[in-house]
Amino acid sequence: MFPPMVSTGSVGGAMDGVRVPANQFEMVKAVVVGQLSRYSSVTKTVRPWKEFVVVAKPPTSGDVIVKKIQTNVRYYQSNYLLLVTVFLLLSILTTPSCLVLFAVLAAGWGFLLKKNEDPNYMLVLAGIPLGKPQRTILASVVSGILILIFAGSLILSVLALSAVAVSAHAVLNNSNAPSQLENEVDEDDPINQI
């Protein structure tokens, strides 16, 4: 009744339900979405902010200080990570040289990804032809060096100040973190998988 189906040879691949990225943008988007879902456990473990801001008199014993830092840093790790990330992003967004740097990097990466879609594009550097992986590695190294040169001091100062602030908060926080931490064991927590 129906004529037999004849394959034209233009469609192929496994039928596993995974869509193959058509271009570099879709590949980057798939990686970013995968990473966001991978690290969504951080946002699930953010402790209540009312509990986070409770402050008490500082302890006087060195052993108590060390124990409080260890317990509170582990208990509030998601809160600290979120605050440090926000502080770092605000610092970068309020620094004009960093904004220019990231605009130049975004334009450079956009150009590179567009050129990488062309199978005939070949970059020759010092007489050596560079393929797609080599161009991507080179662009990553150049980006990292530029970030270290132009934004490295800002990033390191934000991280250093954040470490001091986290330590001070961990010592001064007066919550029931030790009792709650002993009662809960999160199997998805990377610390518990070590």
FENQUI-V345644 format. One record per pair of residues at least 24 apart in sequence whose C-alpha atoms are under 6 Angstrom apart, sorted by the first residue. I is the first residue (numbers start at 0). J is the second residue. Records with the same first field share a line. If there is no record, write none. Layout:
I=J  J
This chain:
23=112
41=77
45=77  78
53=172  173
54=171  172  173
55=171  173
57=171
64=170
67=170
68=169  170
71=169
